[in-house]
């Protein structure tokens, strides 16, 4: 099954039921009737946007209130690094809603994304927050690099990538180089391959836009004792270099 095919009429009915169970003023019938039968001709992100358009119409106009509703939908945290797209895929339209509206209250949004990423990715939803509040959000991400949860650590890194697939370029790595380097440096010895891959992909992105900065960061790391994690990250990050 393609990703987009998960988001069909049955999904909308289930999502509406879940929201209605925790939000007394939500118009579940309105959401269902406005979306069902309208998704099949749309690609993945067009489906998300159509669903979010309907959520805007039939949920509360109060963003923070809706976030409190979403907290109640999250369910248990993923037990392993794997499973994000196997178990948490149904949360993607909620992440898309936060991606669209997050700067209405960026602090509320950031706190929610820390919980969302323990079930599904927040890497797209966090980017508008980084664009509008780069220093404040990156200061929080630096703290996230020390979190015990692998998904929180991974989001701290994945969200700041210059060239995240399926997303517009984000330049916080170049605009806030000290904070960016601190995030990557804090994670260069991370034991989780899930996090290591994100750090390596950051380096690979950085090479494409500022190779001198990538080289300088690796040189800085070389001044510290090496680990298997660090060596793997450097190899992954330099994979496209001659």
N, C-alpha and C positions, 0 to 999 in steps of 0.2 A: 504494500500500500504506500502510495506517495504521501509525503507530509500533508499536502493540502487536503487529501481525501479524509483525513481525520475530522476536519472541520465542516461537518455536514448538518443536515436537518436534525438527526438524532443528537448530535453534539449540542446544538442550540437548545433543544428541549431539556437536556440534562443540565446545561449551564444555567438556564433560567430557573430550574427547580432548585439548584444549589443556592443561587442568590436569594430566591424567595424564602428559603428556609431560614435565612439569617437576617433578612431585611423586610420588615412589614410593609413598607411603603413602595416596594418595587413592583412594577407592572410586568410580571412574568409573561402574561398572555400577549401584551403589546410587543415585547421583545421577540417572542417566538414567532408571532404572525408576521412581523416586519422583516424577518430574516429568512425564515424557511422558504425554500424554493428559489432563493436568490443567489446561492453560492456556487452552484455547480459550474457555471461558466467563468469563474474567477480563479486566478492563480493564488498562490499562498498568501502573500502579503495583502493582496486586494481583498481576500476573504477576511483577514484580520481587520482591515480598515472598515469594511462593511459592518462587521460585528461591533467594532468600537463606536461607529456612528450610531448604531442602535442602542448601545449601552448609554451613550450620552443622552439619548432621548428619553429612555425609560428608567434610568437610575436617578439618584438625587443630583441636583446641580452643585452640591457641596462636595468638592473633591476629597477633603479630609474625611468626611463621613463615608464616602465610598471606599476609601482605603481601609477604614475600620471593618467594613463589610468583607473586603478581600482577605483581611487577616484571618477571618473565621472560615474561609474556604480552603486555606492552604493545606491542611492535613499534615501527616507526619513527615519529618525530614527524611531525605534519602540516606540510606545507611552506608552507601559506598560512593566513591567518586563517579562510578558509572550509574546509568539509569535516568539521567536527566531527560532524555528524549523518549525513553521507554515508559516512564511513569509520570513525568511532569508536563508532558506536551500539552495537555488540556489547559494549562495556565498561560499559554502564550498570548491569547487575546487580552488577558489581564495585564501582562507585561507591556503589551502594545498600548493599552489605555494609559499606563503610567508613563510610557515613553512620550505620549502626546501631551499629557497634562502635568507631568511631574514638577515643572517649575512653578506651578501655582502654589506649591509649598514644598520646596526642595528638601527641607530637613525631614519632613514627614515621609517624603518619597524615598529618601536614602535609607531611612530606618526600615521601611517596608521592603526595599530591595535586598537588604541584608537577610531578611527572612525568606523572601521569594527565592533567592539563589540557592537556598538549602533544599529546594524542591525542583526548581527550574531555573534556567539562565536569566540573569538580569543584565547581561552585557549590552543589549541594545537600549534598554530603558534608562541605563545610567548615563549614556552619552550626552543627552541634552542637559543633564545636571552638570556634567563636567564642562560643557561648553559655556554655560551661563555662570557657573560658580567654581571655576577650576581650582583655585587655591583651597577653598574650604572643603570641597569634596575630596580632593587629593590628600589633604591632611587626614581626613577620615579613612581613606583607603590605605594610607600608611599604617594606621592602627589595625586595619583588617588583615594586613599581611602577617600579623602576629596571632590571628585568631586560630583556635583549635579546629575549626570546621574547614575542611578542604575546599568546599564550594565558595566560602567567603574569601579565602585566600586567593582562589583562582579568579574570582570576579574582580578583586582589587587589581589584578594584572590584566585580565582580558579586556576590561572596560576601557583601558587607556591606550589600546592599540591604535596606531595611526591608520591602519588599513584593515579594519575588521570586515570580514566578508559580509555582504548583504547590508552594509551600512556606509554612510558618508564618511569621508576622511575626518579625523579628529586630530587637532594639532597641539593638544595639551603636552604631549611629549616634548615638543620643541619650544612651547611657550613657558613651560614650567619644568625645565630640565632637571633641577635639583630634586624636586619632589618625585618626578618620574624615575630618576635613577635610584632614589631611595626605595621606591616600591620594588623595582626589579632586583636591587641588591639584597633586600630583605628576603627575597624568595629564591635567590640563586642556589641555595643548598636545600631547597624544600624536598622532602622525601617522596612526595606524591608525583607520579609521572603526569597526572592531570594538570598540575600546576607547572611542572617543568616545561611541558609542551607550550603552555601559554607564555612563559617567560621567553622561550626560544622563538616563538612566533613574533613576540614584541621586538626582539633583536633583529629578526629577519625584516620586519617592517621598517625598522629604524635604518637599516642599511640602505633601503631604497630611497629614503628622503634625506638622511643625514649620516652617511657612512662614517664620517669623522667622529661623530658622537658615539656611534656604535663601537668603533675601534677603541675610543677613549674609555668607554665603560668596561669593555673586556680587559683592557690593560690595567684598569683599576682593580678588577677582580683578580687578575693574575698576581697581584701583590699580596694576596691572602692565601692561606693554605687551600689547596684544591680538594674537591670532593667529586665523587662519581656523578652526583647530580649536576654540579657546576660544569663539568666536562661535557656531559650530555647536552646541557642547555646551550653551551657555546657551539658545539658541533651542529645542533639543530638550527641555531640562529645564523650560522655562517654557511648553511648548506648551499646557498646560491652564489657564494663568492668563489672566485677563481683562486 
